[in-house]
């Protein structure tokens, strides 16, 4: 049963602080040890594992499995990260491998990020139809492993994807705004997912900046 109100913690860098009184954690797929996931679950918490599904990151252990033709323009001012060609069969294989890894590590779900490349200057002539196909592929693959899966941002395609995603995370970090966590049907119905406590500013992806965020998100 899906809950309307979820208290959650997102931490994508550094040693995971498991001491928060929350119901759900979002953690990095690669950097989080399986033992940490197991400890969180033993404490009654759900664990969602984050990975970038739309960009190449030059520090990830599977970075050598991407082809030169898979990589597009750099992602803003974030070092070591480039957009991926979501039309590539190889990219889909790599993401399927990541989802399988999430299942093997015991994650309860996955949070694939950067799934709105068609709205950005990626270096590839991507369109909304191709993005929908790719996102649906991610959602179907996650469900094949009995994993919950998020719709991350990409609000323009909520109506087309609402029946595929289990929850939604929308972020406006670079504008100093909020991160929200809700049922995607709330977005489809033009209802807002609001934060009742907590705020932050993210200045970059360096390990020293804004790594720990704790919120209570409520789908209104």
Secondary structure, DSSP 8 states (H G I E B T S, - for coil): ---SEEEEEEE-SSS--TT---SEEEEETTTS-HHHHHHHHHTT-EEEEEEESSEEETTSTTGGGS-GGGEEEE-TT-TTEEEE-TT-HHHHHHHHHHHHHHHHHT-SEEEEE---GGGS--SS---HHHHHHHHHHHHHHHHHTT-EEEEES-GGGHHHHTTT-SEEEEE-GGGT--EEEE-HHHHHTT--EEEEE-------SSTTS--EEEEEEEE-
